[in-house]
């Protein structure tokens, strides 16, 4: 659960009063640019002032808002601020436990309040620190901090808590997935499923558009598995020659065919005791699919040019940018192989459906580009203007994260100033061929080849349910009207049936 805890500052109050110079205030920026499940407000102003701000901020976000009025003798009294913060955050953790992902906002309030947030984040609660401004939007604040001896016991308390958790056999925080930048609900569900399946040996099929990070997720699953110290072999099935495919996958003996000048180990044997990742498995021909199925059933490979079988023990993870059920229905993919590889099926959402992740991803990718370029003596680190971020946010991103990363890299290279402007983004964007429309995919299929009607109906319903919820900002009454449904309760039932976040 993502929880933002923050003091209400004077700029926030000015924003709620309609002062244009304040914009929407630091808290307003945080809740509109990042996704939170719960927002906890601390306020040392009058009850009437606090309630007025509460009514205003509720209009800016769908997160649950909680107001806590605090009586401080002075807004710079460190002791009182520290006690108020630790009591409130401690109560939150008692309520939600280890599911809490805390974020503290440094910008609102007094410098003393900001200092206390740094202290408790670095020593007691392990929270993310953020800051915001009208010029740069909302950013993670990376603040080094030397822990004083006064707070060391709090660090030990966290270490002891970890020992208790491990002794009870509870799952850890899965640092193997930390490279997958996310905070929105769609990717949280993906990571949760990946963590659940990682310790097992069952095959995993990852479906998702090109550029969504399928191989990155596969590597994270491998790192979080008992096979983490064994090989991870990644194969792009679309790049494997059909003539040499059997040799590539299963190996060959010297002299088995022209050009076979030495014995060769195939992908399966190379991945022994580890993980074999087959990317774009939908590109494999039907003849190789038959042989792959046999290996998965028998756990043995036969090198080309031999008759002796060799036992193999690999964990198979596959990925595709196609919908394999439709490929099965069209006769292009074997149904028995599909059910063998899709024991655990994970769908990676496209960037346009990752609500709450975009700004975080853009900042991360630009920071990574700055770090990678730091060794260049002529390089000048780049930031990005809010208007440029806004332009990025309104691009369709048919190439997903890969396209976003390349666009930011181009913009950073061509920008003549330290700040990437909206014009720089316009120059960096490339016009890509449009993604095939849902209508073409649904109505353009050949019934003579066989179709999965129920699957197509499910896709159609899910597509328009997602669109309606996005357009209305989650307002079920309005969404049900747009979809021609009789009531919001009917819409709720449809959302549950088609597994759409409501």
N, C-alpha and C positions, 0 to 999 in steps of 0.2 A: 504494500500500500504506500503510495507516494504522498507524503505529508509535508506541507510547507508551514513553517512556524516563523512568525515575524511580528515585530512591533509595528504599530501604526505610527507613521511620521507626519510631520506638518505638510509635506508635499502631497502625501496621499489625501489628506483632508482638503487641501486646496483643489486637488483634482476632482474630488467628489462634489465640491462647491461650484464647479464649472470654470475654474481658472485655466484659460488656454495655455498659460505659460507652464503649467504643471503637467500638461498632457493628461495621461490616465494614471500618473503616479507610479512609483516603483512597484507597489504591490499589484496594481492593475496590469503593468507590463508582465510581471511574473506569471500571473494566472491566465493571461491571454496568449503568451508565447510558449508556455510549457504546460504539460498536463499534470494535474494533481488530483488525487482522490479526496483530499481533505485539506483545508486551510485553517490554521489556528492563529487567531489574531490576539496579540497582547496590546493593551491600551491603557495608558495612564492619564488620558483626558477624561472629561466629564462623561457620565453615563449617556446623556442626551447626545453629545458629540459622537460618541462611540456607536450608538444605535443608528444615527444618521449615516455614518460611513458604512455600517454593516448593510443597511438597505441598499446603498449604492453599489457596493462591491458584489453583492449577490447577483446583480444584473450583468456582471462581466464574466461569470464563470458558472459552470455546472457543478463544480466541486462543492462538497459539504463545507459550510463555513461555520466556525465556532469562535465566539467572542469571549475574551477573558479580560475583565477590567481589573487593573492592578493599581493599588494605592502606594505610590512612591513618594517619599519625602522630597526627593529630587530626581530628575531624569538622568543625573550623572552620578548617582550613588551606586558604586560598583557592587557593594555587598547586597543591597536590596534587589538590584537587577539580577545578580547571580542567583539569589534565592528564588526569585519569581520564575526565572527561566528553568532552573533545574527541577523545581516542583512541578511546573506545567509539563515539561517534556517527560519527566519521570512518570507522571500520571498517564500520559499518552502511551508510553511503552507498556505500562501495566495493562492498559486496555487492549492493545493490538499485538503486543509481544514482538517477536523477531520478524514479523512480516513488515514492520515499519521501515520505510526508506525516507529518512529525514532530510529536509533541506532547510537551512537557515538563511534568511535574507539580511545582508549586511547594510543595504542602502537606507531603509527607513529608520527613523529614530536618531538618537544622539551618538556621538563617537563612543561613549561609554557602553552603550548597548551593542554596538558593533564589536567592540573589544571583547565583551563577554561571549558573544556568539562564537568568536574565534577560539576563545579558551575552551568552551564546552565542546565545540566540534572537534578540536584536536586532542582532547584529553578524556572526554567522558561519553559522548554520544555517537561519535563517528559519522557526523552528518556532512552533506555537501553544502558548501558555502556559495551563494550566488550574489551578484551585484547587478544593478541596472542603471541605465541612463537613457535619456532621449536620443543621444547621439549614437550609442553603441548597442542599445537593446539590453537583453538579459544575457549575462555570461557567468560561467563558473569562475569563482575567485580562487586562484591557486596561491595560497598564502603560507609560506614556510613559517614554522613556529617552534622555538626551542621550549620544550616542556619543562617547567620549573618543578622543583622537588615537592612543592605544595600539592601538585596534582598527580604525582606518580601513583599514589594508591588507587586512583580512579582507573589508571591504565591497567594495573594489576587486576582490578576487579573485572575488567573486560576479558583479560586473559583467563582468569579463573572461570568465567562464564563459558568461554570457548571449551575449556577442558570438560566442564560438566556436560555441555552439549555433545561433545564427541563421545564421552563415556556412555551417554544415553543412546547412542547410535543414530542421532538426528543428522539430516543432511547438512553439508557445509554450504558456504555461500557461492560455491561453484565459480571460482575465479577464472576457470577455463573459458567462461562465456563473457568475461569482462571486456573483451575486444569488440564485441557486438554492441555498438552504441545504440541505445534505445531508452525510452521512458514511457512510451504510450502503451495503451492496453493491448493492441494487436500483437506487438512484438513480445510483450510480457508473457502472453499466452504461448507464443512459439517457444520462448526460452524455457518456460515451465515444462512444456512437453518434452523438449530436448533433454532437459535435466533428468526427467523421469525415465527416459529410455536409455540414456547414456550408459548406466551400469550394466545393462542387459546385453545379450548377444544377438538379439533379434535383428533382422534386416530393417533398414530405415529407407523410406523413399521420401525425398524432399522435392516438392513441386513449387515452381515459382518462375516468374518471368526472368529473362536475361538481365543480369546486373543487380539482382536482389541479394546476392551474397550466399548462394547455396554451398559453395565449397568452404567458405568461412565457417558456416554452421556445421558442416560435416567435420571439419578439423576440430572444432570445439567439442563436438560429441566424442570424437576419438580421444582428445586430451582428458576428458572427464570420465573415461572408461577404464576398466582394469587393464586394457591393452595399450595404455598411454605410452609405455616404454618400448613398444614394438613398432614395426614400420607402418607408415601411412602412405599408401600408394594411390596417387590420383591419376585417373585416365580420362581423357576427353574422347568419348566414343565416336564423336563426329569426325575426329582427326585420324582414326585408325583405318588403314587401308583395308578394303574388303578382301583383297587377295592374301594379305598377310595377317588377317585378324586372328585366325586360329592360332598361329604361331605366337602372336603378340600376347594373347591371353593365356595360353596353355604351355608355351615353350616348344622347342623342337630339338631334334638330335642332329648332330653334324652330318651333312650329306642328305638330309631329308628332302631337299629340293635345291634347285639352282640358287646359289648365293648363300646357302647355309654352311658356312665355312667352319663353324664351331657350335658346340652345344649352347643352347640358350634357355634361360629361366624365364617363364612367362609371368604375367602380372600376378596370378594367383599364388604361385610359389614365392614370388618376391615379397608378397604381403603376409607370408606365413606368421601366424599367431598375432597379426595386427589387423589393420583395417584396409579394405580395398574400396576406394571411392570411384564409382563409375558415373561420370558426369555426362549429361545428355544421352542417357541410356535409350531413349526413344529413337536414336539414330541407328541403332544396331539392326542389321538385316535379320529376317526371319530364320535363316539357316543358322546363324550364330546364336540367336536366341534359344534354339533347341539345344545346342551344345552347352550353353550357359546354364540352362535349366537342369541339365543332367549333372553338371558339376555341383550345383547347389543341392540337389537331391542326394547325391552319393558322397559328397565330400572328397572327391578324388578327381585328378586331372591325368590326362594321357598326352604326353608330348607328341608333336607331329613327328612321324617316322618311327614311333615305337608302339608297343602293345602293352607295356607295363604301366600300371596305374600308380600314382603317387598321392598319398593322403595330404589334404590341405585343410587347415583350420584358419579361416579368415572371417572377420565380421564385415558384412557387405552393407555399404551405404551407397544409394544411387540417387541421382537427381535428374530432373527434366524440366524444360520450359514448355512442354506440351501437357495436355490433359490426357493421361494414359488410358483412362476409362473410355474416352472417345476414340483413341487409337485402337483399343481392343475392339470396340464396336465396329470400326471401319476395317478390321482385319489386318491392320498394320503392326499390331503388337499382340503377342500371345497372351491369352487370358490366364493360363496356368503359370506363366512366368510372372505376370503382374501380381497375382495373389501371393507368390513366393517372395517377391521383393518388397511388397507393400504391407508387411506385418505391422509396421509403425509408419503412418503417413503424416508428414508435416507439410503444411502449406505456408510458404513464405509470402507475405503480402507485398504487393508493389509499393513503391515509395508514396504514391498518391493516396494510398489507404492507410498509411502509418501516421495516424493522428497524434500530434504531440511530439513527433520525433524529428521533424524537418530541421528546425532551427538548431537543435543539438547536433545533428549530423553535419550541417553546414559548418558550424563552428569547429567541430572536431576535424573535419577534412581540411579546412583552411589551416588550422594549427599544425596538422601533420605535414602539410605542404611547406609551411614556414620552417618546421624542424628539419625536414629533409633538405631544405635549401640553405640552411644556416652555415654550412661549410663554404659556400660561395662568398668570397670576400666582397663581391659587388651586390650581394642580395640585401634588400631592404624588407624587413618583415611587414606583412600586409594585414590590415584590418578591413572590415567590410561595413559600408554605410547601411543604416536601417532601410533606406529606400531600395538599395541593391538587394538586401535580404528579402524585402517584400516582393521584388520582381522575380527572384528565384522561387519564392513560395507559390507564385501563380503560373509557373511553367508546368506542363503536363508530365515531364520526365518519363517518357516512354522507355528510355534506357536505364531508368532507376538510379541506384546509388553510383554505379560506374559512370553514368552520364554526368551526374552532379559533381563527382570528383574531378572529372576531366574539364568540366566547364569552369570550376573554381580555379583549377591550375592554369587554364588559359587566361582567365581574367587577371589572376595574380601576375602572370608573366607580362601581359600587355599593359597593365595599369602603370601609368607614369608617376603616380603619387602613392604615398603609404596607405591610402584608403581606396578600396575598390568601390567605384561608383556604379550607379544604375546604368550609365552609358557603357562602362566596362563590361558589365554583365550582358548587355544587349549585343556587344561585339563578340562576346565569347560563346553565346548560344548558337547551336547549330540546328538547322532545320532537318529533322530526321523524318523518314517515312512514317506516316501515321500508323498507330497500332490498329490491327484488323478489328473492325467494330464487332460488338457483341451480336448485332443483327446478322452480319455475314456468317459468324461462327454458328449461329443457331439455325438460320433459315437457308444457309448455303450448302448444307450437307446432302450427300447422295443417299437416299433411303435404300436404293438398290444394294448398297454395300453394307447396309445394316446400321442402325443408330440406337443409342441409349436414350429413349424418349424421357424417362424419368430424370435422368441426369441433366438433360437440356432444360427441362422445366425447373429443376432445382436451381440451375445457374441463372436462369432468367429472373426467378423470384428473388434470389439473393442479390443480384445486380441492382434491381430497382429498390429493394429494401434499403440497401446501403446508401444509394443515392438520395433517397427521401430523408433518411436520418441525417445525412451530411448537410443537405440543403437547409433543413429546418433546425439544425443545431441540436438535434436530439429531442425536439418537441413532438411527442407521440401523437397528440391530438391533431396537430397540423400535418404531420407525416401521413396519418391515416386518411386525412381528407385528400391529400395529393395522390394517394394510391387508390382512392375509391373504396376504401374499406369502411365498414359501418361504424366502427368505434376504435378508440385507442387500445381497448382490451383485445380486440381482434388482431390489431397490429402487434401487440405484445406476444400473442400466441404464435403469429407468423415469425417474429424475430427469434423466438425460442426454437421453433421447428427447423428454421434454416440456419441456426447458429450464427446469427448476426448480433453484434454487440448493440444493446439498447441502452 
